[in-house]
Amino acid sequence: MSWVMPTIAGLFNVMETVTFIEFIEEEALQAVGLGIFMALRQRNTKMAWKGIIVYKDVLIPHLELIWTGIGWASPATLGCFYDFIQACKLNAEIYMELATAMAKK
């Protein structure tokens, strides 16, 4: 029975590590998202598209890979990060639409 508490502590460490990895990736998405937003506000479509490409082609797939690969190891945050991924995909669509419309003007 002495193995129970160390095992539980180990499981919590795994959960914390997975959540931290997902959180860092989330921060990268938010940082690039802010850059895209700022570029669009300044009507700088060149920089907006640079950000959009990294956002949708690199960062979102990377978070999805983390989520599908090890996200199950942190069940407390599984749903939250799924929702965040869906929100980022929608943001990418919105950013692309705005950048495209802005370039036509």
Helices and strands as residue ranges (DSSP letters): H 4-41, H 45-54, I 55-59, H 60-70, G 71-73, H 75-104
